[in-house]
Amino acid sequence: MEKFIVICRDDDTPEGVKGGYLLATRRQFDTRSAAERYASTIHQGREPIVVECPKGLTYEQPVNTHNWDCCGEGPHAPGTVKIMRAGTDSNLVLCRACWQKELAYRRERNTWLEKFAQHSLPSWDEAEVYEA
């Protein structure tokens, strides 16, 4: 059975320089349409592409990972994942535990960032559910 992956350009590059392609998520999708739905959450400037998963490509699942829909680093919470907007050019798809970790990171960064550069602190309850 074919699996699909999503790749996109790295956005951690100097202004005006296109980054190389990398995995958008470790998730392998069972259908092209599911992969395309995920790719649609990525800013088009990062040029997301859905490709057939190369034969034999596997990912070692870390011991504490049990929510493959989440693109956070874990430890994960099972169940629902939601879309967190990350600026103007990308999104994060996170479980509740990784959402809270991301908010903690953003709060800490906001303590020393200028007001115009501060991160938003979106509510889990108001976020859109990601449907893989």
Kinemage of the C-alpha trace (Angstrom):
@kinemage 1
@onewidth
@group {chain A} dominant
@subgroup {mainchain}
@vectorlist {calphas} color= white
{ca met a 1} P 0.000 0.000 0.000
{ca glu a 2} L 1.353 3.422 -0.950
{ca lys a 3} L 2.143 5.970 1.759
{ca phe a 4} L 2.719 9.675 1.225
{ca ile a 5} L 4.914 12.270 2.919
{ca val a 6} L 4.970 16.065 2.811
{ca ile a 7} L 8.157 18.021 2.252
{ca cys a 8} L 8.645 21.786 2.177
{ca arg a 9} L 11.420 24.346 2.030
{ca asp a 10} L 13.347 25.132 5.215
{ca asp a 11} L 12.380 28.598 6.464
{ca asp a 12} L 15.434 29.003 8.720
{ca thr a 13} L 17.483 30.729 6.019
{ca pro a 14} L 18.689 34.281 5.399
{ca glu a 15} L 16.144 36.712 3.951
{ca gly a 16} L 15.562 36.070 0.255
{ca val a 17} L 17.402 32.719 0.188
{ca lys a 18} L 15.291 29.653 -0.547
{ca gly a 19} L 15.989 26.836 1.869
{ca gly a 20} L 16.454 23.221 0.899
{ca tyr a 21} L 13.603 20.733 1.118
{ca leu a 22} L 12.998 18.824 4.348
{ca leu a 23} L 10.245 16.778 5.928
{ca ala a 24} L 7.297 18.904 7.025
{ca thr a 25} L 6.289 16.195 9.522
{ca arg a 26} L 7.383 12.654 10.346
{ca arg a 27} L 3.862 11.475 9.620
{ca gln a 28} L 3.311 9.079 6.748
{ca phe a 29} L -0.178 9.536 5.271
{ca asp a 30} L -2.278 6.634 4.006
{ca thr a 31} L -3.812 8.666 1.174
{ca arg a 32} L -2.622 11.451 -1.085
{ca ser a 33} L -5.685 13.526 -0.157
{ca ala a 34} L -4.822 13.346 3.571
{ca ala a 35} L -1.268 14.466 2.793
{ca glu a 36} L -2.598 17.289 0.609
{ca arg a 37} L -4.895 18.461 3.442
{ca tyr a 38} L -1.850 18.641 5.733
{ca ala a 39} L 0.208 20.404 3.044
{ca ser a 40} L -2.546 23.028 2.709
{ca thr a 41} L -1.819 24.166 6.295
{ca ile a 42} L 1.757 25.118 5.306
{ca his a 43} L 2.387 28.574 3.870
{ca gln a 44} L 2.633 28.306 0.096
{ca gly a 45} L 5.888 30.309 0.146
{ca arg a 46} L 7.528 27.224 1.665
{ca glu a 47} L 6.451 25.303 -1.453
{ca pro a 48} L 4.958 22.191 0.185
{ca ile a 49} L 5.009 19.063 -1.963
{ca val a 50} L 3.274 15.716 -1.472
{ca val a 51} L 5.377 12.775 -2.616
{ca glu a 52} L 5.057 9.027 -2.476
{ca cys a 53} L 7.006 7.686 0.476
{ca pro a 54} L 10.201 5.989 -0.697
{ca lys a 55} L 10.045 2.219 -0.198
{ca gly a 56} L 11.659 1.121 3.029
{ca leu a 57} L 11.572 4.590 4.609
{ca thr a 58} L 10.693 4.255 8.270
{ca tyr a 59} L 11.051 6.429 11.308
{ca glu a 60} L 12.122 5.142 14.644
{ca gln a 61} L 9.394 6.042 17.069
{ca pro a 62} L 10.787 7.556 20.261
{ca val a 63} L 9.702 5.749 23.412
{ca asn a 64} L 7.509 8.621 24.620
{ca thr a 65} L 5.797 9.282 21.268
{ca his a 66} L 2.323 7.938 20.695
{ca asn a 67} L 0.567 10.659 18.701
{ca trp a 68} L 1.838 10.625 15.107
{ca asp a 69} L -0.434 13.488 14.110
{ca cys a 70} L 1.515 15.862 16.374
{ca cys a 71} L 4.597 17.593 14.953
{ca gly a 72} L 5.900 18.568 18.416
{ca glu a 73} L 8.789 16.882 20.185
{ca gly a 74} L 6.735 15.193 22.942
{ca pro a 75} L 6.080 13.666 25.331
{ca his a 76} L 2.707 13.616 23.630
{ca ala a 77} L -0.909 13.525 24.708
{ca pro a 78} L -3.124 11.039 22.865
{ca gly a 79} L -6.154 12.181 20.911
{ca thr a 80} L -6.977 15.489 19.268
{ca val a 81} L -4.396 17.667 17.584
{ca lys a 82} L -5.019 21.300 16.662
{ca ile a 83} L -3.530 23.861 14.306
{ca met a 84} L -1.457 26.625 15.884
{ca arg a 85} L -0.734 29.494 13.530
{ca ala a 86} L 2.990 30.236 13.526
{ca gly a 87} L 3.436 33.642 11.995
{ca thr a 88} L 2.484 34.277 8.406
{ca asp a 89} L 4.261 31.413 6.696
{ca ser a 90} L 3.630 28.179 8.591
{ca asn a 91} L 1.506 26.296 11.088
{ca leu a 92} L 2.144 23.798 13.844
{ca val a 93} L -0.050 20.738 14.330
{ca leu a 94} L 0.158 19.908 18.033
{ca cys a 95} L -1.332 17.665 20.688
{ca arg a 96} L -2.443 19.349 23.933
{ca ala a 97} L 0.847 18.596 25.744
{ca cys a 98} L 3.028 20.011 22.955
{ca trp a 99} L 0.660 23.007 22.665
{ca gln a 100} L 1.333 23.827 26.313
{ca lys a 101} L 5.100 23.422 25.823
{ca glu a 102} L 4.992 25.761 22.824
{ca leu a 103} L 3.023 28.347 24.822
{ca ala a 104} L 5.563 28.152 27.671
{ca tyr a 105} L 8.382 28.699 25.168
{ca arg a 106} L 6.560 31.669 23.628
{ca arg a 107} L 5.833 33.232 27.024
{ca glu a 108} L 9.508 32.988 27.981
{ca arg a 109} L 10.623 34.503 24.667
{ca asn a 110} L 8.063 37.306 24.949
{ca thr a 111} L 9.700 38.492 28.177
{ca trp a 112} L 12.679 39.797 26.228
{ca leu a 113} L 11.282 40.395 22.722
{ca glu a 114} L 10.187 43.866 21.622
{ca lys a 115} L 6.387 44.230 21.571
{ca phe a 116} L 6.192 44.170 17.742
{ca ala a 117} L 8.104 40.858 17.608
{ca gln a 118} L 6.291 39.011 20.391
{ca his a 119} L 4.668 35.647 19.754
{ca ser a 120} L 0.911 35.188 19.933
{ca leu a 121} L -0.440 32.970 22.720
{ca pro a 122} L -3.413 31.189 21.116
{ca ser a 123} L -5.993 29.328 23.175
{ca trp a 124} L -6.294 25.546 22.776
{ca asp a 125} L -10.073 25.803 23.202
{ca glu a 126} L -10.433 28.258 20.305
{ca ala a 127} L -8.039 26.511 17.908
{ca glu a 128} L -9.098 24.610 14.797
{ca val a 129} L -8.984 20.812 15.059
{ca tyr a 130} L -6.652 19.221 12.524
{ca glu a 131} L -8.358 16.432 10.587
{ca ala a 132} L -5.759 14.082 9.066
